[in-house]
Amino acid sequence: MKRIVLTGAAGRLGSYLREPLTKLAGELVSSDIVDDIGNLYPGEVYQKADLSDLSQIMALLDGADMVVHFGAIGDEAPFETLLGPNFIGAYNVWEAAYQNKLRRVVYASSIHAVGMYPKNQFIGTDVPHRPDTFYGLAKCFAEDLGSLYWDKRGLESVHMRILSCAQVSNPRAVGTWLSYDDLIQLVEKSITTPVTGFSIVYGISDNDRAPVDNANASHLGYRPKDNAEQFATEIYASNPLPDPQNAGDYCHGGPFASVELGNSGVATMKIVDDKKTS
């Protein structure tokens, strides 16, 4: 490929994707709303763009083959706050991708699109949407947008429902962990698989206690290698037992399933900011 665009390049997950993506195309165009992202890798350029502005996203995707869309507010917030970057931003990416004749959108969806399912249900990629927050609702919107643009306009998309891509710091993550190495593999497979159509895949490592089923996404060739069981003994010993009456402990969405709509879910998750520096 000649050019791949990465949105959300200034974020924590984006920081781990930038260098690997430079190996998959002649040029990687990294983008975010910050003025710059520091040192660039060979083959990488930076272009500031606001997801809520269609004209800026049209210019960003000009000449690209694919876009890896990680840009958004990454937490629950009031609907009005999420509307621009998460809802309208998703539409702008798909519409600009279509008008610029891109082949595929690779999208960072989330478990929060189905976060209200109870953990004792081993859910596949084909379960109906059941969002836990406005944030999760935005993921549902983008997944349906991807389905619509595939059915009506032939634009492929892969929707990676990421569970917990961060250091394992709580009992939930023993089942939901996605290592950075497996994240990179998942994104690479979503780009290099010859034909995807409209696809959904869970972003999760090969955990013994994985609560979701990727059988329907086998065509992507994603075969995770890491396993959070190595952390289980220490994590279970140092944390209180989950409360089966608390939606945050009982549902797939974790804390997002128990917070009031519009309130932060990340605030209670003790996520370590181990962002990679170039």
PyMOL commands that set and color helices and strands:
alter all, ss='L'
color gray80, all
select helices_A, chain A and resi 12-22+54-61+79-99+111-114+134-153+173-176+180-192+215-220+228-237+247-250+254-257+266-268
alter helices_A, ss='H'
color red, helices_A
select strands_A, chain A and resi 3-7+27-31+44-46+66-69+104-110+123-124+156-162+198-203+212-213
alter strands_A, ss='S'
color yellow, strands_A
deselect
rebuild
show_as cartoon
